[in-house]
Amino acid sequence: MKRLFSIEMNLFGFEVNVVFLVEKEVVLAYSWHYSEEKARQVLRKIAEFHKIEGEVLKSLHLEKWLKNEIDRVVLKGEQFKMPDFEYRNRIVYENIINIPAGKTETYAAIARKSNVKFPELLITLMRNPFQILIPCHRLVTKRGTLMGFYPLGKNVKKKILEVEGVRIDE
């Protein structure tokens, strides 16, 4: 991984640092966390998992792109289109993208649809290259409760679901 660019942004009331990974003007992945250092660590893990390399240039374009995509996916309910790249377990991400806004699906159902074992599913979700855009926040347990939301925590996941009109009582 070469140069990274970090921005701070407000994500539905949570202040996070975002780090982007870009190759040939295509965003291949990004990561966020409450600290820039943690965001960079998570992005390194994402890049290693998917075997992707690139660099990030300082640009308002990236910040605007992300905000626009989040608005499209979360507020307007549109589907994210992944870059033409062979991400590891891409089928998992494609199945999650097909979950409509305002709906949830179980982790187990996505594992079955994707033909991956549950532990591999969890690792794949932790290495989601487009958190929220690939809406893993729409995944719940068989009992309808929240599991984690790596790396920002369940409070962020719950807030995003509420914005989409989903109520989770825990």
C-alpha positions as CSV (number, residue, x, y, z in Angstrom):
1,M,0.0,0.0,0.0
2,K,1.3,3.4,-0.9
3,R,0.0,6.8,0.2
4,L,-3.2,7.0,2.1
5,F,-5.5,10.0,2.5
6,S,-7.6,10.4,5.6
7,I,-10.6,12.7,6.2
8,E,-12.8,13.2,9.1
9,M,-16.5,12.9,8.5
10,N,-19.8,12.8,10.3
11,L,-21.4,9.4,9.8
12,F,-25.0,9.7,11.1
13,G,-23.9,11.6,14.2
14,F,-20.6,9.7,14.7
15,E,-17.3,11.5,13.9
16,V,-15.0,9.0,12.1
17,N,-11.7,9.1,10.2
18,V,-11.9,7.6,6.7
19,V,-9.0,6.3,4.7
20,F,-9.4,5.5,1.0
21,L,-7.4,3.1,-1.3
22,V,-7.5,4.1,-5.0
23,E,-6.0,2.7,-8.1
24,K,-6.3,4.5,-11.5
25,E,-9.0,6.8,-10.1
26,V,-11.1,3.9,-8.9
27,V,-11.8,3.6,-5.2
28,L,-11.0,-0.1,-4.4
29,A,-11.7,0.1,-0.7
30,Y,-12.0,2.4,2.3
31,S,-12.0,2.1,6.0
32,W,-13.1,4.2,8.9
33,H,-12.6,4.3,12.6
34,Y,-12.7,6.7,15.4
35,S,-8.9,7.2,15.1
36,E,-7.0,7.6,11.9
37,E,-4.4,5.0,13.0
38,K,-7.1,2.3,13.5
39,A,-8.7,3.2,10.2
40,R,-5.3,2.7,8.5
41,Q,-4.8,-0.7,10.3
42,V,-8.2,-1.9,9.2
43,L,-7.6,-0.7,5.6
44,R,-4.3,-2.7,5.6
45,K,-6.2,-5.8,6.6
46,I,-8.8,-5.2,3.9
47,A,-6.1,-4.8,1.3
48,E,-4.2,-7.9,2.4
49,F,-7.4,-10.0,2.5
50,H,-8.4,-9.0,-1.1
51,K,-4.8,-8.7,-2.4
52,I,-5.3,-5.1,-3.6
53,E,-2.8,-2.3,-3.9
54,G,-3.2,1.3,-4.7
55,E,-2.7,4.8,-3.5
56,V,-4.9,7.6,-2.3
57,L,-4.6,11.2,-3.3
58,K,-5.9,14.1,-1.2
59,S,-9.1,15.1,-2.9
60,L,-12.5,16.6,-2.0
61,H,-13.7,14.4,-4.8
62,L,-13.3,11.3,-2.6
63,E,-15.1,12.7,0.3
64,K,-18.0,13.9,-1.9
65,W,-18.1,10.5,-3.7
66,L,-18.4,8.7,-0.4
67,K,-21.1,11.0,1.0
68,N,-23.1,10.8,-2.3
69,E,-22.8,7.0,-2.3
70,I,-23.9,6.7,1.3
71,D,-26.9,9.0,0.5
72,R,-27.8,6.8,-2.5
73,V,-27.5,3.5,-0.7
74,V,-28.9,4.4,2.8
75,L,-31.3,7.3,2.2
76,K,-32.5,6.5,-1.4
77,G,-32.3,2.7,-1.1
78,E,-30.3,2.3,-4.3
79,Q,-27.8,-0.5,-4.8
80,F,-24.0,0.0,-4.8
81,K,-22.1,-1.1,-7.9
82,M,-18.8,-2.7,-6.9
83,P,-15.7,-2.0,-9.0
84,D,-14.8,-4.6,-11.6
85,F,-12.3,-6.4,-9.4
86,E,-12.1,-9.9,-8.1
87,Y,-12.6,-9.4,-4.4
88,R,-12.2,-12.5,-2.2
89,N,-15.7,-14.0,-1.6
90,R,-17.3,-11.4,-3.9
91,I,-20.5,-13.4,-4.0
92,V,-21.0,-12.6,-0.3
93,Y,-20.9,-8.9,-1.0
94,E,-23.2,-9.3,-4.0
95,N,-25.7,-11.2,-2.0
96,I,-25.6,-8.5,0.7
97,I,-26.0,-5.7,-1.9
98,N,-29.3,-7.4,-2.9
99,I,-30.8,-6.9,0.5
100,P,-33.2,-4.0,0.1
101,A,-32.9,-0.9,2.3
102,G,-35.3,-1.2,5.2
103,K,-35.0,-5.0,5.3
104,T,-32.6,-7.3,7.1
105,E,-31.3,-10.8,6.4
106,T,-29.6,-13.3,8.7
107,Y,-25.9,-14.0,8.7
108,A,-26.7,-17.7,8.3
109,A,-28.9,-17.1,5.2
110,I,-26.2,-15.1,3.5
111,A,-23.6,-17.8,4.3
112,R,-25.9,-20.4,2.7
113,K,-26.7,-18.3,-0.4
114,S,-23.0,-17.5,-0.8
115,N,-21.9,-21.1,-0.2
116,V,-19.3,-20.1,2.4
117,K,-18.8,-21.4,5.9
118,F,-20.0,-19.2,8.8
119,P,-16.4,-18.3,10.1
120,E,-15.3,-17.4,6.5
121,L,-18.4,-15.2,6.2
122,L,-17.5,-13.3,9.4
123,I,-14.0,-12.7,8.2
124,T,-15.3,-11.5,4.8
125,L,-17.6,-9.1,6.6
126,M,-14.7,-7.8,8.7
127,R,-12.8,-7.1,5.5
128,N,-15.7,-5.4,3.7
129,P,-14.0,-3.0,1.3
130,F,-17.1,-0.7,1.2
131,Q,-18.7,-0.6,4.6
132,I,-22.3,0.6,4.4
133,L,-22.3,0.7,0.6
134,I,-22.1,-3.1,0.8
135,P,-24.7,-3.0,3.5
136,C,-23.5,-5.6,6.0
137,H,-25.4,-3.4,8.6
138,R,-28.5,-5.1,7.3
139,L,-27.4,-8.5,8.7
140,V,-28.9,-9.7,12.0
141,T,-28.7,-12.9,14.0
142,K,-31.4,-15.7,13.7
143,R,-33.1,-14.1,16.7
144,G,-33.2,-10.7,14.9
145,T,-30.6,-9.1,17.2
146,L,-27.5,-7.2,16.3
147,M,-24.1,-8.7,16.2
148,G,-21.0,-6.5,15.8
149,F,-20.4,-3.9,13.2
150,Y,-16.7,-3.9,12.6
151,P,-14.9,-1.6,13.3
152,L,-17.4,1.1,14.5
153,G,-19.6,-1.0,16.8
154,K,-23.3,-1.9,17.2
155,N,-24.4,1.7,18.0
156,V,-23.5,2.8,14.5
157,K,-25.1,-0.2,12.9
158,K,-28.3,0.4,14.9
159,K,-28.4,4.1,13.9
160,I,-27.9,3.2,10.2
161,L,-30.7,0.7,10.4
162,E,-33.0,3.2,12.1
163,V,-32.2,5.7,9.3
164,E,-33.4,3.0,6.9
165,G,-36.6,2.4,8.9
166,V,-35.6,-0.8,10.7
167,R,-36.2,-1.0,14.5
168,I,-34.1,-3.4,16.5
169,D,-35.1,-4.0,20.1
170,E,-32.3,-5.2,22.2
